Amino acid sequence: MTEPPQPPAEFVSPAVVPAVTATGLAGADGVYASSDVGTGVHAVTGGLGTAVDASSGGGTGVSGSSGSGTGVYGQSQGGIGVHAVGGGATAAAPPPVTEAAVLAVGGPGAGVYATSANSGGAAVSGAGTSGAAGVGATSDSGPGVYGQSQGGIGVHAVGGGAAAAAPPPVTEAAVLAEGGPGTGVYATSANSGGAAVTGAGTSGAAGVGATSDTGTGVYGQSQSGTGVTGHSDSGSGVSGFCHTGAGVYGQSDSNVGVYATSDTGAGVYGQSQGGIGVHAVGGGATASTPSPGTETAVFAEGGPGTGVYATSDHSGSNALGGHGTNGAGGVYATSDTGAGVYGQSQGGIGVHAVGGGATATPSPGMTTAVFAEGGPGTGVYATSDHSGSNAVGAVGTNSATGVSGTSDTGDGVYGQSGSGGGVTGNSVSGTGVNGLSQGSGPGVFAQSQRGIGVHAVGGGANPTALTGAAAIAAEGGPTNGVWATSTSENGDAVIGLGINGAYGVSGSSDTGVAVAGFVEPQGSSGAAGFFGGPVTVTGALFKNGGGFKIDHPLDPANKYLYHSFVESSEMKNVYDGVVTLDSAGQIEIELPAWFEAVNCDFRYQLTPVGAPAPGLHIARKVSDGRFAIAGGQPDLEVSWQVTGVRKDAWAQANPLEAEKEKPLNEQGFYMHPELHGEPEEKGMAWAQHPHIMRRLRNQ
């Protein structure tokens, strides 16, 4: 463009009056000029007045056109180059600024309205140098900058050292901002109720949609407020897309990193082709560098606070809902020392899990920490690789059951372990494991390949590291290890069946009774114990009485025959026999080789059979395994008896005391209190096993 001619240096306007004054009436231009290559209107003032002052009642004040130069060129040394007043406005006196290339006052109309028919050009183009803004616009109540395009970009802003992309990355946008090494859009707001950047999407559009090739799609940071707030009536409040970085990243020191609401769509929508869809950091946490998870829809870091906190006030909805397809988990959570998944409900279900092809039960109507529906699959499947831990651990307090399982036809509780406990239940005051089957299946079924099928610990006991294999291992602490009842006369509270030489029931005790049986109340027709075969006792056996009971030999179908034991205050053995004396009226009786090793303090008794024998006597006492009888007639039949007191090793270690004081806890109690006029509670069973007797009495 050819520079317009400059006024001579010595030129001074004679007065503060316009060099040219023109007024157009009836819609005519005040000044109209055109040039093929030069300036249509060129006016210069030294800075005191207006070079051209033109007004029109309904047309253009100044209209200038040029084939290749400037239509209107206005220059002022210290004032306003072009001052345009239109749209029914009145020129401000004094003007709002004193120095400007163009001052446009539009009143109710536009201050500057420009058009361009060149797709590579701009209707309004502003280039700021030396740190000046390309376009700087302010408004008391309206938009600072308003740009509208029918099919292109409303406002295209390039800054921060960037070069405008050619062609632009998008062809249709309200605002296109290119920041280069700087920020594309940087906005501030001093109003606590406002937002630095607000995006509202209608007709399903996202409030804010942002994409990044390797960085963060949406990054918001606030010292005490919300990092990013998005709101949409039906679309996404905040939508972020990134190829490898975070789709949406929000951080706040004391408030919400990302806050988004939507009437029907997603509050926050973040998408990343190979990275994190939404990366949220809050609760005083510092974002992990590098990120521990490289590919995930949502990655939340809570520091000392919660990673994800969600609420829902709709009974049919979930505060946090996870749905996995193609074999993915609905919710998958891990923690180094805390809970992987923590769910809490004031009056409903803490965690409701549905899987295995099941359909969620609508409104199950129960209050439970975990409610699992497995359909044809497993309701709860849990694993643990630590020998001291449990795949499923349940602790019941306030008399609650640790594990309670019910089934209509299957197993109430089923546990299986390769080498550990199949089912472990722990309760402070209630039932560790409670299984109920409505049909014919077992209430609790537990299986372990090499360990314990069911390991039950109760009654205040601490579990011990048991070794060996067993179907059931029960530790009762100060109370019972196993407590079982049966109300059927054809059933058994506890039944033990041993095969291949195994014991049916085996009991051991360090200081108490290994196996105890009671009849409650005492004197009833029941039996404390029944043995349907040989019984072996390796220790002392004490009883109130005893004998044998057999079918009566003369009437075995209708009667019994009883005999009593022979009792003694000593451990006495009795041996007898019948012999016939020789021709000298004597005989020597040989005894077993072990006789003198077992017995001592021998006593003798001889009885002649068939005739008196006044001289019949023991000729030689037991010695060297024999004793001798003499003083009878030849061929006399003699009945003999020898008794001895046991002296074997066990007898010497456990001598029989005929009289002994009762222990302090048994004093005042009786073997048979009713025989001494005392109530049943004075029976010895109440002294030795009061807790069992109370449970028997109260059942």
DRENZATI-29653 format. One record per residue (C-alpha): z, x, y; residue in three letters. Coordinates in steps of 0.2 Angstrom, whole numbers, plus 5000, padded with zeros to 4 digits. Layout:
// residues N
ZXYALA...
***
This chain:
// residues 699
500050005000MET499650075017THR501150095028GLU501149985043PRO501050065060PRO502650125068GLN503150095086PRO503150245098PRO504750335098ALA505050295117GLU504750105114PHE506250005120VAL506149815120SER506349755138PRO507649625133ALA508449545117VAL507049425115VAL505749395101PRO504149495102ALA503249345095VAL503849165096THR502849035087ALA503248855083THR502248745072GLY502248555073LEU501748415062ALA501948525046GLY500948675053ALA501548855051ASP502348935065GLY501449095061VAL500049115048TYR499149275045ALA498149355031SER497449525027SER496349585013ASP497149755011VAL498449765025GLY499949675031THR499749485036GLY501149495048VAL501949655053HIS503349655066ALA504549795071VAL506149785082THR507249925087GLY508749835080GLY509249725095LEU508249565093GLY507049485081THR505249545079ALA504549385075VAL505449215077ASP504449065070ALA504948895066SER504048745059SER504648565058GLY503948535040GLY502948685036GLY503148865034THR503948965048GLY503049125044VAL501649125031SER500849285026GLY499549335013SER498749495008SER497449534995GLY498349694990SER499649735003GLY501249645010THR501049465015GLY502549475027VAL503349645031TYR504849645042GLY505949795046GLN507449815057SER508349985061GLN510149905060GLY509949725057GLY509049605045ILE507249645040GLY506749465036VAL507849315040HIS507249155032ALA508048985035VAL507448835026GLY507748685015GLY508648595030GLY509848735033ALA510448795050THR510448975054ALA512249035054ALA512849115070ALA513349245068PRO512449275051PRO513549305035PRO512849485035VAL512249595049THR511249715038GLU510049665025ALA508249685020ALA508049495017VAL509349355022LEU508849185016ALA509849035020VAL509348875010GLY510648745014GLY510448615001PRO508848694995GLY508548864987ALA508949024997GLY507449114989VAL506149034978TYR504849144971ALA503449124958THR502449254948SER500849214938ALA500849384930ASN501749394913SER502249574916GLY502849544933GLY504449464941ALA504549314953ALA506049414961VAL506249594958SER507649694964GLY507949884962ALA509549964968GLY509650154970THR511150264974SER512250154964GLY511749994972ALA511449834962ALA509749774958GLY510249594962VAL511949554969GLY512349374971ALA513949284975THR514349094977SER515849004983ASP515648864970SER513948884962GLY513049014951PRO512949184958GLY511249204950VAL510249064943TYR508749104933GLY507648974924GLN506049004913SER505048864904GLN504648974890GLY505249144893GLY506849234899ILE507949154913GLY508849314919VAL508249484912HIS509549614917ALA509349804913VAL510649934918GLY511850074912GLY510350194911GLY509350084900ALA507450064901ALA506749894900ALA506149864882ALA504249834881ALA503949704874PRO505749634876PRO506749604859PRO506649414862VAL505449314872THR506449164875GLU508249174882ALA509349114896ALA509949294899VAL509249454892LEU510449604895ALA509949784891GLU511349914894GLY510650074886GLY512150184884PRO513150064895GLY513749884892THR512349754890GLY513549614898VAL515149664907TYR516149514914ALA517849494921THR518849344926SER520549334936ALA520849154931ASN522149134916SER521248974911GLY519549044912GLY518549164902ALA517549324907ALA516149264895VAL516049084890THR514649024877GLY514448834873ALA513148794860GLY512548614858THR511348534846SER511948644832GLY511748804842ALA513048944842ALA514148964857GLY513949154856VAL512649234844GLY512649424843ALA511849554832THR511949744830SER511049864820ASP512549984816THR513949924829GLY514949774832THR513949604834GLY515349534845VAL516749644852TYR518149564862GLY519749654868GLN521149584878SER522849654883GLN523749494881SER522449354880GLY521049304868THR519749444865GLY518349324861VAL518449134863THR516949024857GLY516748834857HIS515448734850SER515248544847ASP514248554831SER513748744828GLY514648904827SER515948944841GLY515649124839VAL514149194828SER513949374825GLY512649464815PHE512549654811CYS511549754798HIS512949884794THR514349864806GLY515549714810ALA514649554814GLY516149494825VAL517549614831TYR518949554841GLY520549644847GLN522049594857SER523749684860ASP524749524860SER523649374858ASN522249314848VAL520849444844GLY519549304841VAL519849124845TYR518449004842ALA518348814840THR517048694834SER516948504832ASP515948504816THR515248684814GLY516048854811ALA517248914824GLY516749094820VAL515149144811TYR514849324808GLY513549394797GLN513149574792SER511749634780GLN512749774773GLY514349784782GLY515749664787ILE515449484794GLY517049464804VAL518249614806HIS519849554814ALA521349664819VAL522949594826GLY524849594824GLY525049774831GLY523749844819ALA522549984823THR520849964815ALA520550074800SER519350214802THR518350214791PRO518550034785SER519250024768PRO518049884764GLY516249914767THR515449744762GLU516449584765THR516249424774ALA517949434783VAL519049594784PHE520749564792ALA522049694797GLU523749634802GLY524849784804GLY526649724803PRO525949544806GLY524849434795THR523049484791GLY522449304790VAL523549154796TYR522748984794ALA523348804797THR522648634793SER523348464798ASP522248364786HIS523048314769SER521348324760GLY520848494768SER521448674766ASN522148794779ALA521148924770LEU519748884758GLY518849004747GLY517348964736HIS516549094725GLY514849074717THR513849174704ASN515449224696GLY516349284712ALA518249244715GLY518649094727GLY520049204734VAL520349384730TYR521849474738ALA522649644734THR524149724742SER524949894739ASP526749834739THR526749654745GLY526049484739ALA524149484736GLY524049294740VAL525449204749TYR525449024751GLY526748904758GLN526848724761SER528348624768GLN528048474757GLY526448504746GLY525748644736ILE525848824741GLY524348884732VAL523048764723HIS521848854712ALA520448764703VAL519248864691GLY518448864674GLY517348724678GLY518748604683ALA518648474696THR520048474708ALA521248334706THR521248234722PRO523048224729SER523948274714PRO525548214722GLY526748354718MET527648494727THR527448654719THR527248834724ALA525648864713VAL524548724706PHE523148784694ALA521748674686GLU520748764673GLY519648634666GLY518948704650PRO519548874656GLY521248944658THR522348874672GLY523249034676VAL522649204669TYR523649354674ALA523649534669THR524849684672SER524549864667ASP526349914671HIS527549924656SER529049874666GLY528149724675SER527549554669ASN525849484670ALA526649314675VAL528449324681GLY529449174685ALA531249164692VAL532148994693GLY533648984705THR534848834708ASN534648784690SER532748774691ALA531748824676THR530848994676GLY529348934667VAL529048754662SER527548714652GLY526948544645THR525448494634SER524848334627ASP524248414610THR524148604613GLY525448734617ASP526648704632GLY526748894635VAL525649014626TYR525949204628GLY525049354620GLN525349534622SER524649684614GLY526249784613SER527449704626GLY528249534628GLY527049384626GLY528149274638VAL529549334648THR530549214658GLY532049244670ASN533149124678SER534749144688VAL535648984683SER534248874674GLY533048894660THR531949054659GLY530548974650VAL530448784647ASN529048714636GLY528648534632LEU527248474621SER526948284621GLN526048284605GLY526148384589SER525848564596GLY527248684600PRO528148684617GLY528048874618VAL526848974608PHE526949164611ALA526049304601GLN526149494603SER525149614592GLN526349744591ARG527849694602GLY528949544606ILE528149364606GLY529449294617VAL530749394626HIS532049274634ALA533449344645VAL534749214652GLY536549184655GLY536749324669GLY536049454657ALA534949604663ASN533449634652PRO533449794642THR531949894636ALA531849834618LEU530949924605THR530149864590GLY529149704586ALA529949524585ALA529349344587ALA530849304599ILE532049424607ALA533449334616ALA534749424628GLU536149304633GLY537349424643GLY539049344644PRO538349184636THR537249134621ASN535649224617GLY534949074608VAL535548894610TRP534648764600ALA535048574596THR534248444585SER534648264584THR533748224568SER534748224552GLU533148294543ASN532948424556GLY533748594560ASP534248664576ALA533848834570VAL532848874555ILE532449044548GLY531149084534LEU530949254528GLY529549304516ILE529049464508ASN530949514507GLY531349474525ALA532949394530TYR532849214535GLY534249234548VAL535049394552SER536549414564GLY537549564571SER538949594583SER539949744589ASP541649664591THR541349474588GLY540649364575VAL538849394569ALA538549224563VAL539749074567ALA539648894561GLY540648754567PHE540948574562VAL541348464578GLU542448374578PRO543448454565GLN543848354550GLY542148274550SER541048274535SER539848404540GLY539948584534ALA540048744545ALA538848834533GLY537748804518PHE537048934506PHE535848884493GLY535849044483GLY536849204480PRO537949264494VAL538349444497THR539849494508VAL540049684511THR541749664521GLY543249564519ALA543149374516LEU544549264522PHE544749074519LYS546048934519ASN545648894501GLY544248904489GLY543648884471GLY542048824462PHE541248654463LYS540048614449ILE539248464441ASP540548384429HIS540048444412PRO540548274404LEU539748164418ASP538548284428PRO537548134436ALA539048054444ASN540548184445LYS540948354452TYR542248474444LEU543248584455TYR544348744451HIS545348844463SER545349034465PHE546849134459VAL547649214475GLU548849364477SER549649454491SER548849614484GLU547049664480MET547349624462LYS546049634447ASN546349544431VAL545649604414TYR546049524397ASP545449514379GLY545849464361VAL546049594347VAL546649594328THR547949724323LEU547449854309ASP548449874293SER549749974302ALA550049824314GLY549349924329GLN547749954339ILE547050054353GLU545949964366ILE544650064375GLU544250024394LEU542750054405PRO542550224411ALA542750164429TRP544350074426PHE545650204432GLU544550254447ALA544650074453VAL546350024448ASN548250074449CYS549950004447ASP549549924430PHE550449764423ARG550349714405TYR550549554395GLN550349524376LEU550349364367THR550349354347PRO549249214341VAL549649124324GLY551349194321ALA552849264330PRO552949454333ALA554549504340PRO554149684340GLY552449674348LEU552349794363HIS551349924373ILE551350084363ALA550450184376ARG550050134394LYS548350154401VAL547750334401SER546150424399ASP545250254398GLY546250174385ARG547950094380PHE548850054363ALA549749904356ILE550949914341ALA552449824332GLY551449674325GLY551049624307GLN549449684299PRO547849574304ASP548849484318LEU547749414332GLU548449464349VAL547949404367SER548149544380TRP548049554399GLN548049704411VAL548149684430THR547849824442GLY547849844461VAL546249904469ARG546250084474LYS544350114478ASP543850194494ALA543450034503TRP545149954497ALA546150104503GLN545250104520ALA545549914522ASN547249874515PRO547749694514LEU549149644526GLU550049494519ALA550849454536GLU550149484553LYS550449434571GLU549049324578LYS548049404593PRO548649354610LEU547149244613ASN547449154596GLU549249124598GLN549648944601GLY548048894591PHE548048844573TYR546848854558MET547148664556HIS548048594571PRO548048414564GLU549248474550LEU550448534563HIS550348384574GLY549248464587GLU547648404595PRO545948464590GLU545748574606GLU547148684598LYS545948734584GLY545548914581MET543748884586ALA544248834603TRP545249004605ALA543849114598GLN542249024605HIS542748904619PRO541048904627HIS540148844611ILE541448714608MET541348644625ARG539448634624ARG539648544607LEU540948424614ARG539848384630ASN538148374621GLN
***
